[in-house]
Amino acid sequence: MPRHADPKARSALIASARAEFAKRGVKGARISDITAASGLSKGAFYLHFPSKEALFAALVQDFLAALERLASKRMSCMDRFRADHSGLPGPGDVAARSERYRDFLRLEAALDVEMLELMWEQRELVTALIVGSQGTAFESVMWDVVDREVERIAREFFHLRGQQPDTPDVDPGLFGSFVVGTYLLLARRMGRLEQKPDLAAWAVGIQRLMHEGTLPREAVPATPAAVARPSSPPSTRRRHARAAHPHRPPRKRP
């Protein structure tokens, strides 16, 4: 009579495998270590997965599906925001911190919290994808996600700033790379943390940095004091005289 897969055993194997993949990478992880950590036998492992690569592939597929759901939700929320607020906030909204901009900031932060929550839940898998998948069929997975997110953020940034294609103040692609790079570093940091950070505070801080920290700066006119020539340093003879007589008060120049 064939054995049936036990859902609890599968969950235990997945939990142990995540830790091993994060610690040793896909190539370095061993089935014997995964089964030992889960308290199961190799036979139980092969009842659920044909190989460690198949287990890792299943984890990656679930992660990508979750990312896709969040991306679809973000697009729907942005479309609804445009309809309810007559478009995205422009540079004037950001500069004046209008109600439309504040609503947009709250929406973006809420969506980013969901992304950060997913990254926290999957931090071991994300760590393995970033630093432990080299030389395997999975080494490009994370960078494909990065490229897609850079393009998405670049489009949003372009519309939000109202830039013209020929005279951008900040290149949207560069800005997208900056933001995604920040999240990538945060994901790597999560893999080293034992306690869950304040993800809501992270999301709000990043959003404010993204939108308010990139406002074009107005040119400040030079003032006479700002352009005044600096006083010339004391001559060599005066410096030696001061060194020889440190307590003598300096002579006032006429």
Secondary structure, DSSP 8 states (H G I E B T S, - for coil): ------HHHHHHHHHHHHHHHHHHHHHH--HHHHHHHHT--HHHHHHH-SSHHHHHHHHHHHHHHHHHHHHHHHHHHHHHHHHHHTS---HHHHHHT-HHHHHHHHHHHHHHHHHHHHHHHTHHHHHHHHHS-TTSTTTTHHHHHHHHHHHHHHHHHHHHHT--TTS-SS-HHHHHHHHHHHHHHHHHHHTT-SS---HHHHHHHHHHHHHHTT---------HHHHS-------HHHHHHHHH-TTS------
